[in-house]
Amino acid sequence: LSSYVNYKPAMVDFGCWQRCDNLAHHEWVQQELLAFLHLEDIAHVTCSCRSGLGAQLKGQLWASHIYVHAGNVESALAGVAQQAVRSLDAEVENTQMFTLLLLAAANMPQIRHVMLKLSTPCSGNRIERVDADSQDYAMARALEQLLQRSVLQSLELVFFDSEGLRSRCTQRLFSGLQRLSSLQHLYLYSVSFQGLDILSLASSIQEALSTQKLKSFHLCFPTPGIWGPLLRAVLNGLEHHHGLEILELEYCSIQASSRRFLFDKIAGMSRLLTLSLSGNEALFDGDEDHRLVLPASLRRLALRECGLDSEGPLEIVKKMLASPAPAIERIDLRFNTFKSIAGLVDVLIHDHSSGLVEVDLFQCGLKAASLPALKELVLGLPLLKSLHLGNNDFMDEIVVLLHTLSELKHLELVILGSRHPDYQPSQDTRNQFFLALGNRFSGGKVSFL
């Protein structure tokens, strides 16, 4: 290892060090490691070790980016010179470790980006159920300390558990955000508003968001959703963010009664590039007489799992894309079970939508009967670069699209096939596509699931 010191590596990965516990106790290995790692310009370090490596390094590992995956978090962080860290990306399995990481980030004076993920249900741990209140309090205090770091630019908190970021922490989060002055990216996956005073919380949310200069805001799976005062608070807080480029309000239980207010606010976001309203099925219920204007800057629209399975919801989407329409280039419609593909074709090639370069129809319940309409869709999108038709029920009949796809001058990627064994195309069909368009894994354009 010593011979590599002069090469000044950009990344060091300890992903498998847990398999070398015995070696770690040899003095010569420690000496070689320290000689190798005492470099101030290492950019990225992965510490997924479960051994005592971090403790042995005793803060001598200088790096600007740290990634910690499970394992012994205390040991991994012990080896890091925390004054050098600017980015912390971690995934842990319980709230104690999550709180420990929040505290660690709060003590890193140069920290700019914090991305923390809790990946295992808290309810599966008996100790956590018994002591949930004290753990919530500890996490809330740790979060509060982190939010005193005025240099923080990006914050991502992801909870893949049954309760998400619980209410006490949610209240502290939005109160603490008001103290930040440089935050540009906020990503919240699964936060709880249960038991909180909605009007007080709404006021905190609006003030917190209005004091930032966000470029991206993502809110997914809030419990029990955002409606009425909370939705107004979010949108009013973001209203004057002229630099906002990404807005994702996913699985937020937004109701149709809020549709007009929502789109009126979105229309004023003059630099918005990406909008996702995925998972808000109720938003597309009923009829709509009001114009639904999208900003002219918009390039990507995601409407995954929005219940676009009938004429009514599709008509609403058509109004969104109607003239004067934004020059949308990418549209994501995954997990919508379309009863009539003809209605969808009318929506996607209506007015200016022929500028689409990417269409995602993954797992949309499409069958062989919809192939003529799909052919019409492809013919109506001359600039198409990427088409995702995976996990639909075409089987070998998909070959009727081959000639049409072959004529697209800009095509770069087509994803076909199904993960369901009953709907997979035969090897002969695959070979026909590979012969005409090339296998993606060999530099071609076609990939099969």
VOTOR-241932 format. One line per 5 residues: number of its first residue (from 1); their letters; for each residue x, y, z of N, C-alpha, C. Coordinates in steps of 0.1 Angstrom, whole numbers, plus 5000, padded with zeros to 4 digits. Atoms other than C-alpha are relative to their C-alpha. Example, Ala and Ser with C-alpha at 12.3 -4.5 7.8 and 13.67 -1.06 7.14 Angstrom:
! residues 2
1	AS	5009 4988 5000 5123 4955 5078 5009 5012 5000; 4991 4989 5000 5137 4989 5071 4992 5011 5008
END
This chain:
! residues 449
1	LSSYV	5008 4988 5000 5000 5000 5000 5009 5013 5000; 4992 4988 4999 5028 5024 5008 5005 5005 4986; 4995 4996 5014 5039 5024 4971 4989 5008 4993; 5011 4993 5007 5005 5039 4962 4998 5014 5005; 5003 4988 4994 5007 5069 4984 5001 5012 4991
6	NYKPA	4998 4989 5009 5020 5092 4957 4989 5001 4989; 5011 4999 5010 4990 5084 4935 4988 5008 5005; 5011 4992 4994 4967 5103 4959 4986 4996 4995; 5012 5005 5004 4936 5082 4955 4988 5009 5003; 5012 4992 4998 4902 5099 4951 4990 4993 5009
11	MVDFG	5010 5007 4992 4883 5072 4969 5006 4988 5007; 4996 5012 4992 4889 5045 4996 4988 4994 5005; 5012 5007 4997 4864 5018 5002 5003 4989 5010; 4998 5011 4990 4864 4996 5034 4988 4991 5000; 5012 5008 5000 4833 4977 5023 5001 4986 5005
16	CWQRC	4999 5014 4995 4847 4943 5031 5010 4998 5011; 4990 5001 4989 4870 4951 5060 4995 4991 5011; 5005 5009 4989 4847 4932 5084 5005 4986 4998; 4995 5014 5002 4862 4900 5069 5015 4999 5004; 4986 5000 4998 4897 4910 5079 5003 5004 5015
21	DNLAH	4998 4996 4986 4893 4915 5117 5013 4996 5005; 4987 5005 4994 4923 4894 5125 5012 5008 4995; 4989 4993 5006 4946 4912 5101 5001 5014 5007; 5000 4986 4995 4936 4946 5116 5008 5001 5013; 4992 4999 4987 4954 4937 5149 5015 4999 4998
26	HEWVQ	4986 5001 5003 4987 4932 5132 5006 5014 4999; 4994 4987 4999 5009 4962 5139 5004 5005 4986; 4995 4996 5013 5024 4962 5104 4989 5005 4991; 5012 4996 5009 4989 4964 5087 4996 5014 5004; 5004 4986 4995 4980 4994 5109 5009 5010 4995
31	QELLA	4990 4990 5005 5012 5012 5100 4999 5003 4985; 5002 4998 5015 5007 5006 5063 4988 5008 4997; 5013 4994 5002 4971 5017 5065 5001 5015 5003; 4998 4986 4996 4980 5049 5083 5008 5008 4990; 4992 4994 5009 5007 5057 5059 4992 5003 4987
36	FLHLE	5008 4999 5012 4983 5052 5030 4989 5010 5001; 5013 4993 4998 4953 5070 5045 5002 5015 5005; 4998 4987 4995 4969 5101 5060 5002 5010 4989; 4999 4991 5012 4961 5122 5029 4988 5010 5001; 5010 4990 4998 4942 5154 5031 4991 5002 4988
41	DIAHV	5008 4997 5012 4929 5153 4995 4993 4987 4996; 5009 5011 5003 4911 5119 4996 4985 5006 4999; 5013 4994 5002 4876 5129 4983 4989 4992 5006; 5012 5008 4996 4854 5100 4993 5005 4987 5007; 4997 5012 4992 4856 5072 5019 4987 4993 5003
46	TCSCR	5011 5009 4996 4832 5043 5023 5004 4993 5013; 4997 5007 4987 4831 5030 5059 4988 4991 5003; 5011 5009 4996 4808 5000 5061 5006 4989 5009; 4993 5010 4992 4832 4982 5084 4993 4997 5013; 5006 5004 4987 4820 4963 5114 5012 4997 5010
51	SGLGA	4989 5003 4991 4855 4959 5128 5004 5012 5007; 4995 4989 4992 4875 4982 5150 5009 5009 4992; 4991 4993 5008 4893 4998 5121 4999 5015 5003; 5001 4986 4997 4879 5033 5128 5007 5004 5013; 4994 4997 4987 4890 5032 5164 5015 5000 4999
56	QLKGQ	4985 5001 5002 4925 5022 5153 5005 5013 4993; 4996 4988 5007 4927 5052 5129 5000 5012 5008; 5000 4989 4990 4918 5076 5157 5000 5014 4993; 5002 4987 5006 4907 5105 5136 5011 5004 4990; 4989 4996 5010 4936 5103 5111 4996 4999 4986
61	LWASH	5005 5001 5013 4914 5096 5081 4994 5013 4995; 5005 4987 5004 4910 5129 5063 4992 4998 4987; 5008 5001 5012 4882 5130 5037 4989 5010 5000; 5011 4990 5000 4856 5155 5025 4986 4993 4998; 5013 5007 5002 4829 5128 5017 5001 4987 5007
66	IYVHA	5000 5012 4992 4820 5100 5041 4987 4993 4997; 5012 5009 5002 4796 5071 5033 5001 4989 5011; 5001 5010 4990 4786 5049 5062 4988 4991 4998; 5011 5009 5002 4765 5018 5057 5000 4990 5011; 5002 5010 4989 4752 4999 5087 5013 4999 5008
71	GNVES	4988 5002 4993 4780 4983 5107 5001 5007 5013; 4997 4993 4987 4796 4999 5137 5002 5015 4997; 4999 4986 5004 4789 5036 5131 5010 5007 5009; 4991 4993 4991 4808 5047 5162 5015 4997 4996; 4987 5004 5004 4839 5028 5150 5004 5007 4987
76	ALAGV	4997 4994 5013 4837 5041 5114 5003 5015 5002; 4998 4986 4999 4833 5077 5125 5012 5004 5008; 4989 4997 4991 4861 5074 5151 5013 5002 4992; 4988 4999 5008 4887 5071 5123 5000 5012 4992; 5001 4988 5009 4876 5103 5105 5003 5013 5007
81	AQQAV	4997 4987 4995 4890 5137 5110 4987 5009 4997; 5013 4995 5003 4856 5153 5114 5000 5015 4995; 4999 4986 5004 4868 5189 5108 5001 5001 4985; 4998 4999 5015 4874 5179 5071 4988 4996 4993; 5011 5006 5007 4841 5163 5063 4990 5011 4996
86	RSLDA	5009 4990 5006 4818 5183 5040 4987 4992 4996; 5011 5007 5005 4794 5155 5030 4999 4986 5008; 5002 5013 4992 4779 5126 5052 4988 4993 4994; 5010 5008 5006 4759 5099 5035 4999 4987 5007; 5000 5012 4991 4747 5071 5058 4987 4993 4999
91	EVENT	5012 5009 4999 4722 5042 5060 5002 4991 5012; 4999 5008 4988 4716 5026 5094 4987 4993 5003; 5011 5010 4998 4692 5001 5109 4991 5003 5013; 5008 4997 4989 4679 5017 5141 5001 5015 5004; 5001 4985 4997 4670 5051 5156 5012 5004 5009
96	QMFTL	4988 4996 4992 4700 5050 5181 5011 5004 4991; 4989 4997 5009 4725 5049 5152 4996 5013 4992; 5005 4988 5008 4704 5075 5133 5003 5013 5008; 4997 4988 4991 4706 5099 5163 5015 5003 5001; 4986 4999 4999 4743 5092 5166 5006 5008 4988
101	LLLAA	4996 4993 5013 4748 5103 5130 4996 5014 5000; 5004 4986 4999 4728 5134 5135 5009 5008 5009; 4991 4993 4991 4750 5144 5164 5014 5001 4994; 4987 4999 5006 4781 5135 5145 5001 5011 4989; 5001 4990 5010 4770 5157 5116 5000 5014 5006
106	ANMPQ	5001 4987 4994 4762 5185 5140 5014 5005 5005; 4986 4997 4995 4799 5184 5152 5010 5001 4989; 4990 4999 5012 4814 5186 5117 4999 5015 4995; 5001 4985 5002 4821 5224 5113 4999 5003 4985; 5001 4997 5014 4824 5222 5075 4989 4993 4992
111	IRHVM	5010 5008 5007 4794 5200 5068 4991 5008 4991; 5009 4993 5010 4774 5210 5037 4988 4991 4996; 5010 5009 5005 4755 5179 5027 4998 4988 5010; 5003 5011 4990 4737 5154 5051 4989 4992 4993; 5010 5009 5005 4719 5124 5037 4999 4987 5009
116	LKLST	5002 5011 4990 4706 5099 5063 4988 4992 4997; 5011 5009 5003 4685 5069 5058 4998 4989 5011; 5003 5011 4990 4668 5046 5084 4993 4989 4993; 5005 5010 5010 4662 5014 5066 4992 4988 5006; 5007 5012 4994 4647 4989 5091 4988 5005 5009
121	PCSGN	5012 4996 4991 4612 4992 5108 5004 5001 5015; 4997 4998 4986 4616 5006 5143 4991 4990 5008; 5009 5008 4992 4586 4985 5154 5005 4986 5001; 4995 5014 4999 4606 4953 5149 5010 4999 5011; 4990 5000 4989 4629 4962 5178 4993 5003 5013
126	RIERV	5008 4999 4987 4614 4956 5213 5005 5011 5008; 4994 4989 4992 4638 4980 5230 4995 5013 4995; 5005 4987 5005 4628 5008 5207 4986 5003 5003; 5014 4997 4997 4591 5003 5213 4999 5004 5015; 5001 4997 4986 4596 5004 5251 5005 5014 5003
131	DADSQ	4994 4988 4997 4618 5035 5250 4998 5011 4989; 5002 4992 5012 4603 5053 5220 5000 5015 5003; 5001 4986 4996 4596 5086 5238 5014 5006 5002; 4987 4994 4998 4631 5091 5250 5009 5000 4988; 4993 5000 5013 4645 5081 5216 4996 5012 4991
136	DYAMA	5006 4989 5008 4622 5106 5199 5006 5013 5005; 4995 4988 4994 4634 5133 5223 5015 5002 4996; 4986 5000 5003 4671 5124 5217 5002 5004 4985; 4999 4997 5015 4666 5125 5179 4996 5014 4997; 5004 4986 5002 4648 5158 5181 5011 5010 5004
141	RALEQ	4989 4991 4995 4676 5174 5201 5012 4999 4991; 4989 5001 5010 4702 5160 5177 4997 5007 4987; 5004 4993 5013 4683 5173 5147 5001 5015 5002; 5000 4986 4997 4680 5207 5164 5015 5005 5000; 4986 4996 5000 4718 5208 5169 5005 5001 4986
146	LLQRS	4996 5000 5014 4724 5199 5133 4996 5013 4993; 5005 4989 5007 4702 5227 5121 5005 5013 5005; 4993 4988 4996 4723 5252 5139 5012 5003 4991; 4989 4999 5009 4749 5246 5112 4996 5009 4988; 5005 4991 5010 4743 5277 5090 5005 4997 4986
151	VLQSL	4994 5002 5014 4765 5264 5062 4993 4988 4993; 5007 5012 5006 4742 5234 5055 4993 5004 4988; 5006 4997 5013 4732 5233 5019 4990 4990 4995; 5009 5011 5005 4715 5199 5014 4997 4991 5012; 5004 5009 4989 4695 5178 5039 4990 4990 4994
156	ELVFF	5009 5010 5004 4679 5145 5031 4998 4990 5011; 5004 5010 4989 4661 5124 5057 4990 4990 4995; 5008 5011 5006 4647 5091 5046 4997 4990 5010; 5004 5009 4990 4627 5068 5068 4992 4988 4994; 5007 5012 5005 4618 5033 5055 4995 4992 5012
161	DSEGL	5006 5007 4989 4599 5024 5086 4985 5002 5001; 5015 4999 4999 4563 5022 5099 4995 5014 5004; 5005 4988 4995 4562 5056 5114 5006 5013 4994; 4993 4989 5006 4587 5078 5096 5006 5009 5011; 4995 4990 4990 4601 5110 5113 4988 5004 5008
166	RSRCT	5012 4998 4992 4578 5112 5142 4998 5014 5004; 5005 4986 4999 4559 5143 5152 5009 5010 5007; 4991 4991 4992 4582 5157 5178 5012 5005 4992; 4988 4996 5009 4611 5157 5153 4995 5008 4989; 5005 4992 5011 4589 5171 5125 4999 5014 5005
171	QRLFS	5001 4986 4995 4581 5201 5147 5013 5007 5001; 4986 4994 4999 4618 5207 5155 5006 5002 4987; 4994 4999 5013 4627 5202 5119 4996 5013 4994; 5004 4988 5007 4606 5230 5105 5003 5013 5008; 4996 4988 4992 4613 5253 5135 5015 5003 4997
176	GLQRL	4985 4998 5002 4651 5247 5130 5004 5005 4986; 4997 4995 5013 4650 5253 5093 5000 5015 4998; 5001 4985 5001 4641 5289 5099 5014 5007 5003; 4987 4994 4996 4677 5294 5112 5010 4999 4989; 4990 5002 5011 4694 5282 5080 4999 5011 4990
181	SSLQH	5000 4989 5010 4704 5307 5054 5005 4995 4986; 4994 5004 5013 4721 5286 5027 4994 4987 4995; 5006 5013 5005 4699 5255 5023 4995 5001 4986; 5005 5001 5014 4693 5246 4986 4992 4988 4997; 5007 5012 5003 4680 5211 4987 4994 4994 5013
186	LYLYS	5006 5006 4989 4655 5196 5011 4992 4988 4995; 5006 5013 5005 4644 5159 5007 4995 4993 5013; 5007 5007 4988 4619 5144 5033 4992 4989 4995; 5008 5012 5003 4607 5109 5029 4994 4994 5012; 5007 5006 4989 4581 5098 5054 5002 5008 5013
191	VSFQG	5001 4993 4988 4574 5124 5080 4986 5000 5006; 5013 5001 4994 4546 5124 5105 4995 5014 5006; 5007 4988 4994 4522 5153 5114 4990 4996 5010; 5010 5005 4991 4501 5132 5137 5001 5007 5013; 5001 4994 4986 4490 5149 5169 5005 5014 5001
196	LDILS	4994 4986 4999 4505 5183 5160 4988 5010 4997; 5010 4990 5002 4485 5215 5160 5003 5005 4985; 4998 4998 5015 4480 5219 5122 5002 5015 4997; 4998 4986 5004 4477 5257 5121 5014 5005 5005; 4987 4996 4996 4508 5262 5142 5011 4994 4991
201	LASSI	4990 5007 5009 4527 5236 5121 5000 5007 4986; 5000 4993 5013 4515 5253 5089 5007 5013 5000; 4993 4987 4999 4528 5286 5101 5015 4998 5000; 4986 5003 4999 4562 5270 5109 5005 4996 4986; 4995 5004 5013 4564 5253 5075 5001 5011 4990
206	QEALS	5000 4989 5010 4555 5284 5055 5012 5009 5003; 4989 4991 4997 4581 5305 5074 5013 4994 4997; 4988 5007 5002 4607 5278 5072 5004 5000 4985; 4998 5001 5014 4603 5274 5034 5002 5014 4994; 4999 4987 5006 4600 5311 5027 5013 5007 5003
211	TQKLK	4987 4994 4996 4633 5319 5044 5012 4994 4992; 4989 5007 5007 4653 5295 5022 5000 5005 4985; 4998 4998 5014 4666 5298 4986 5001 4986 4993; 5000 5014 5004 4657 5262 4977 5001 4999 4984; 5000 5004 5014 4666 5247 4943 4991 4988 4998
216	SFHLC	5008 5012 5002 4648 5215 4950 4993 4997 5014; 5007 5003 4988 4621 5204 4975 4992 4987 4996; 5006 5013 5002 4609 5168 4978 4993 4996 5013; 5007 5005 4988 4582 5156 5002 4992 4988 4995; 5006 5012 5004 4571 5120 5000 4995 4992 5012
221	FPTPG	5006 5008 4990 4547 5099 5021 4999 5007 5013; 5002 4995 4987 4539 5124 5048 4987 4994 5006; 5011 5006 4993 4515 5110 5074 4992 5011 5008; 5009 5007 5009 4485 5115 5071 4999 5006 4986; 5001 4993 5013 4492 5136 5040 5000 5015 5002
226	IWGPL	5000 4986 4998 4492 5173 5033 4987 5005 4993; 5013 4995 5005 4458 5190 5028 4997 5014 5006; 5004 4987 4994 4442 5224 5034 5011 5009 5004; 4990 4991 4995 4464 5245 5056 5014 4996 4997; 4986 5005 5002 4495 5223 5052 5004 5002 4986
231	LRAVL	4996 4999 5014 4494 5223 5014 5001 5015 4997; 4999 4985 5002 4488 5261 5014 5013 5005 5005; 4988 4996 4993 4517 5265 5038 5012 4997 4991; 4989 5004 5009 4541 5245 5015 5001 5009 4988; 4999 4992 5013 4531 5263 4983 5002 5015 5002
236	NGLEH	4997 4986 4997 4530 5297 4999 5014 5003 5004; 4986 4999 4997 4564 5291 5013 5009 4999 4989; 4991 5002 5012 4578 5281 4979 4997 5010 4990; 5005 4992 5011 4559 5307 4960 5010 5010 4994; 4991 4989 5005 4587 5333 4958 5014 4994 4998
241	HHGLE	4987 5007 5003 4615 5307 4952 5002 5000 4985; 4998 4998 5015 4623 5320 4917 5011 4991 4995; 4989 5009 5005 4653 5296 4916 4996 4986 5002; 5004 5013 4998 4633 5265 4924 4999 4992 4987; 4999 5008 5012 4641 5238 4898 4993 4987 5001
246	ILELE	5006 5013 4998 4627 5206 4913 4989 5001 5011; 5011 5001 4990 4593 5202 4931 4994 4986 4999; 5006 5013 5000 4582 5167 4941 4991 4999 5012; 5009 5003 4989 4551 5162 4962 4993 4987 4997; 5003 5013 5004 4547 5125 4960 4992 4992 5012
251	YCSIQ	5008 5008 4991 4520 5103 4977 4997 5009 5013; 5003 4991 4990 4509 5133 4997 4985 5001 5003; 5015 5000 4998 4471 5126 4995 4994 5014 4997; 5006 4987 5005 4464 5159 4977 4987 4998 4994; 5014 5002 5005 4427 5162 4970 4997 5009 4988
256	ASSRR	5004 4993 5012 4410 5174 4939 4995 5014 5003; 5004 4986 4996 4396 5204 4958 5011 5010 5001; 4989 4992 5000 4431 5217 4960 5007 5002 4987; 4993 5000 5013 4439 5213 4923 5002 5014 4995; 4999 4987 5006 4432 5248 4912 5011 5008 5007
261	FLFDK	4990 4992 4992 4452 5264 4940 5014 4995 4997; 4987 5006 5003 4481 5239 4934 5006 5005 4987; 4995 4996 5013 4484 5247 4897 5002 5015 4999; 4998 4985 5000 4480 5284 4902 5014 5004 5006; 4987 4997 4994 4510 5284 4925 5012 4994 4992
266	IAGMS	4989 5006 5008 4531 5260 4903 5002 5009 4988; 4999 4992 5012 4524 5283 4873 5010 5012 5002; 4991 4988 4997 4544 5311 4890 5014 4996 5003; 4987 5004 4997 4575 5290 4895 5008 5000 4987; 4996 4997 5013 4593 5304 4865 5012 4992 4995
271	RLLTL	4988 5008 5004 4625 5282 4866 4998 4985 5003; 5002 5014 4996 4609 5249 4875 5003 4991 4988; 4996 5009 5010 4624 5221 4855 4993 4986 5001; 5006 5014 4997 4610 5189 4872 4989 5002 5010; 5011 5000 4991 4576 5184 4887 4995 4986 5001
276	SLSGN	5005 5013 4997 4564 5152 4903 4988 5001 5009; 5013 5001 4992 4528 5147 4916 4996 4985 5001; 5003 5015 5000 4531 5109 4917 4993 4996 5012; 5007 5006 4989 4509 5089 4939 4988 5008 5006; 5012 4992 4995 4482 5116 4943 4988 4997 4991
281	EALFD	5011 5004 5008 4454 5097 4928 4987 5009 5001; 5012 4992 4998 4426 5118 4943 5001 5014 4993; 4998 4987 5007 4441 5149 4927 4994 5001 4986; 5006 5000 5014 4428 5138 4893 4986 4995 4999; 5014 5003 5000 4393 5130 4904 4991 5011 4994
286	GDEDH	5009 4990 5004 4363 5148 4889 5003 5007 4987; 4998 4993 5012 4361 5173 4861 5007 5013 5003; 4992 4987 4998 4381 5205 4856 4997 5009 4988; 5003 4990 5010 4369 5236 4838 5011 5011 5000; 4990 4989 4999 4398 5258 4850 5012 4996 4992
291	RLVLP	4987 5002 5007 4430 5262 4830 5010 4995 5010; 4990 5005 4991 4458 5242 4845 5014 5003 4993; 4988 4995 5007 4489 5262 4835 5013 4995 5007; 4987 5004 4995 4524 5247 4839 5010 5011 4995; 4990 4991 5004 4555 5269 4838 5007 4996 4987
296	ASLRR	4994 5003 5013 4571 5272 4803 5014 4994 5002; 4987 5006 4998 4604 5261 4818 5000 4985 5003; 5001 5014 4995 4591 5226 4828 5005 4991 4989; 4995 5009 5010 4610 5198 4811 4997 4985 5004; 5002 5013 4996 4602 5167 4832 4987 5000 5009
301	LALRE	5013 5001 4992 4567 5156 4845 4999 4986 5004; 5002 5014 4995 4562 5125 4867 4986 4999 5006; 5013 5003 4995 4527 5112 4873 4998 4985 5002; 5000 5014 4997 4534 5077 4885 4988 4997 5009; 5010 5005 4992 4505 5058 4900 4990 5011 5004
306	CGLDS	5009 4989 4997 4480 5086 4897 4986 4996 4996; 5013 5004 5004 4450 5065 4886 4995 5005 4987; 5004 4995 5014 4450 5077 4850 4995 4989 4992; 5005 5012 5006 4429 5048 4840 4986 5002 4993; 5013 4997 5006 4398 5066 4826 5001 5013 4993
311	EGPLE	5000 4988 5008 4388 5095 4804 5001 5012 5008; 5000 4988 4991 4383 5120 4833 5014 5004 5004; 4987 4996 4996 4418 5119 4847 5009 5003 4988; 4992 4997 5012 4434 5118 4812 4996 5014 4995; 5004 4986 5004 4414 5149 4803 5006 5011 5008
316	IVKKM	4993 4990 4992 4429 5167 4832 5014 5001 4996; 4986 5000 5005 4464 5157 4821 5001 5007 4987; 5000 4993 5013 4455 5169 4786 4999 5015 5002; 5001 4985 4998 4446 5203 4800 5013 5005 5005; 4986 4996 4995 4480 5204 4818 5009 5002 4989
321	LASPA	4991 5000 5011 4497 5198 4785 4995 5009 4988; 5007 4993 5011 4474 5220 4764 5008 5014 4998; 4994 4987 5004 4485 5253 4747 4995 5011 5010; 4986 5000 5003 4503 5273 4758 5007 4990 5009; 4994 5011 4993 4522 5242 4768 5015 5002 5002
326	PAIER	4985 5000 4999 4557 5238 4783 5006 4990 4991; 4994 5010 5009 4582 5220 4762 5005 4988 5008; 4997 5011 4992 4581 5189 4783 5008 4990 4991; 4992 5010 5007 4608 5164 4772 4999 4986 5006; 5001 5013 4994 4603 5136 4797 4987 4998 5008
331	IDLRF	5012 5002 4992 4571 5121 4811 5001 4986 5006; 5000 5013 4993 4569 5093 4836 4986 4996 5005; 5014 5005 4997 4536 5074 4838 4999 4986 5005; 5000 5014 4995 4546 5042 4855 4989 4997 5010; 5010 5006 4991 4521 5021 4874 4986 5006 4999
336	NTFKS	5014 4996 5003 4490 5037 4858 4994 4989 4991; 5006 5011 5008 4467 5009 4845 4991 5006 4990; 5008 4993 5010 4454 5024 4813 4990 4990 4994; 5010 5008 5006 4421 5010 4801 4999 5003 4985; 5000 4997 5014 4423 5028 4768 5013 5008 4997
341	IAGLV	4988 4993 5004 4457 5036 4753 4998 5011 4990; 5003 4990 5010 4441 5056 4726 4998 5014 5006; 5001 4987 4993 4432 5083 4751 5014 5006 5004; 4987 4996 4996 4468 5084 4763 5008 5005 4988; 4993 4996 5012 4481 5087 4728 4996 5015 4996
346	DVLIH	5006 4987 5002 4458 5117 4723 5006 5011 5009; 4994 4991 4990 4473 5133 4754 5014 5003 4997; 4986 4999 5001 4509 5127 4746 5005 5007 4987; 4996 4994 5013 4510 5139 4710 4991 5013 4997; 5009 4988 5002 4485 5168 4716 5009 5013 5000
351	DHSSG	4993 4987 5001 4498 5203 4707 5015 4998 4999; 4986 4999 5001 4534 5208 4716 5007 4987 5006; 4994 5012 4993 4540 5174 4733 5008 4991 4991; 4992 5008 5009 4556 5160 4702 5015 5001 5002; 4986 4998 4997 4589 5173 4716 5005 4990 5010
356	LVEVD	4995 5009 4990 4590 5144 4741 5012 4991 4995; 4988 5009 5003 4623 5125 4741 5000 4988 5009; 5000 5012 4991 4615 5101 4769 4986 4997 5006; 5014 5004 4996 4583 5082 4777 5002 4987 5008; 4999 5012 4992 4581 5057 4806 4986 4995 5003
361	LFQCG	5013 5007 4999 4551 5033 4805 5002 4987 5007; 4998 5012 4993 4565 5007 4829 4988 4995 5008; 5011 5007 4992 4539 4983 4843 4987 5008 4999; 5012 4993 5001 4509 5001 4829 4988 4991 4995; 5010 5009 5003 4488 4970 4822 4997 5000 4985
366	LKAAS	5002 5000 5015 4492 4973 4784 5001 4986 4994; 5001 5014 5006 4483 4943 4763 5002 5001 4985; 4997 5000 5014 4488 4933 4727 4990 5008 4992; 5010 4993 5007 4455 4950 4717 5004 5015 4999; 4997 4986 5000 4471 4984 4725 5012 5003 4991
371	LPALK	4988 4998 5009 4501 4979 4701 4997 5009 4988; 5003 4991 5011 4484 4997 4671 5000 5015 5005; 4999 4986 4995 4479 5028 4693 5014 5004 5005; 4986 4998 4996 4514 5025 4707 5008 5004 4987; 4994 4997 5012 4526 5025 4671 4997 5014 4995
376	ELVLG	5004 4986 5003 4507 5057 4665 5008 5010 5009; 4993 4991 4990 4523 5072 4696 5015 5002 4996; 4986 4999 5004 4558 5064 4684 5002 5008 4988; 5000 4992 5012 4551 5078 4650 4998 5015 5002; 5003 4986 4997 4539 5110 4666 5011 5007 5009
381	LPLLK	4989 4995 4991 4572 5114 4687 5013 4999 4992; 4988 5002 5008 4599 5119 4661 5013 5002 5007; 4988 4997 4993 4624 5131 4687 5003 4990 5011; 4999 5009 4989 4620 5101 4710 5014 4993 5001; 4987 5007 4997 4652 5088 4726 4999 4988 5009
386	SLHLG	5001 5011 4991 4640 5065 4753 4985 4997 5002; 5013 5005 4998 4609 5043 4756 5000 4988 5009; 5000 5011 4991 4602 5021 4786 4986 4993 5000; 5012 5008 5001 4576 4994 4780 5000 4987 5008; 4999 5012 4992 4587 4969 4805 4989 4996 5009
391	NNDFM	5011 5006 4991 4564 4947 4827 4986 5003 4995; 5014 5000 5006 4535 4950 4803 4998 4986 4993; 5004 5014 5004 4517 4920 4787 5000 4998 4985; 4999 5001 5015 4529 4921 4751 5004 4986 4995; 4994 5013 5005 4548 4888 4748 5006 5002 4986
396	DEIVV	4994 4999 5013 4558 4881 4712 4994 5010 4991; 5007 4990 5009 4533 4905 4697 5007 5013 4999; 4992 4988 5000 4557 4933 4706 5008 5002 4987; 4992 4999 5012 4575 4926 4674 4994 5009 4989; 5006 4991 5010 4550 4947 4654 5005 5014 5002
401	LLHTL	4994 4986 4998 4567 4978 4669 5014 5001 4994; 4986 5000 5004 4601 4968 4656 5004 5009 4988; 4997 4991 5012 4600 4985 4622 4998 5015 5004; 5003 4986 4997 4585 5017 4636 5012 5005 5009; 4989 4996 4992 4612 5019 4663 5013 5001 4992
406	SELKH	4988 5000 5008 4639 5012 4638 5002 5013 4992; 4999 4988 5008 4630 5043 4619 5002 5013 5008; 4997 4988 4992 4635 5067 4648 5014 5003 5000; 4986 4995 5002 4666 5087 4641 5008 5002 5013; 4993 4996 4988 4673 5097 4677 4999 4989 5011
411	LELVI	5002 5010 4990 4664 5065 4695 5013 4995 5006; 4988 5005 4993 4690 5055 4722 4997 4988 5009; 5003 5011 4991 4671 5031 4745 4986 4996 4999; 5013 5005 4999 4641 5008 4744 5001 4988 5011; 5000 5011 4990 4633 4986 4775 4987 4992 4998
416	LGSRH	5011 5009 5003 4610 4956 4768 5000 4988 5010; 5000 5012 4992 4601 4923 4784 4992 5002 5012; 5007 5000 4987 4585 4914 4817 5007 4992 5010; 4994 5008 4989 4596 4901 4851 4990 4989 5003; 5009 5011 4998 4565 4879 4850 5003 4989 4990
421	PDYQP	4996 5010 5010 4575 4846 4834 4989 4997 4990; 5010 5003 5010 4541 4842 4817 4999 5010 4988; 5001 4990 5010 4546 4874 4797 5013 5004 4994; 4987 4998 5006 4582 4872 4787 5000 4996 4985; 4999 5003 5014 4589 4873 4749 5010 4989 4998
426	SQDTR	4991 5011 5003 4606 4843 4733 5014 5005 4996; 4986 4997 5004 4643 4842 4725 5000 5005 4986; 5000 4996 5014 4634 4845 4688 4996 5015 4999; 5004 4986 5001 4616 4878 4694 5012 5009 5005; 4989 4992 4995 4645 4891 4715 5011 5001 4989
431	NQFFL	4989 5000 5010 4670 4881 4687 4996 5009 4989; 5004 4991 5011 4649 4900 4661 5003 5015 5004; 4997 4986 4996 4652 4932 4682 5015 5003 5001; 4985 4998 4999 4689 4927 4689 5006 5001 4986; 4995 4999 5014 4695 4922 4652 4998 5013 4994
436	ALGNR	5004 4988 5006 4677 4953 4642 5006 5013 5008; 4997 4989 4992 4686 4976 4671 5012 4999 5009; 4988 5002 4992 4715 4960 4689 4996 4998 5015; 5001 5003 4986 4718 4946 4725 5006 5012 5008; 4995 4989 4992 4721 4974 4751 5013 4997 5007
441	FSGGK	4988 5003 4993 4748 4955 4769 5012 4999 4991; 4989 5000 5010 4769 4955 4737 5001 5013 4992; 5000 4987 5006 4764 4991 4729 4988 5003 4991; 5012 4998 5008 4730 4987 4712 4989 5008 5007; 5011 4991 4995 4696 5002 4720 4989 4992 5007
446	VSFL	5011 5008 4994 4674 4973 4733 5005 4993 5013; 4997 5008 4988 4673 4959 4768 4987 4993 5004; 5012 5007 4996 4649 4932 4780 5001 4997 5015; 5001 5003 4986 4638 4928 4816 5002 4985 5003
END
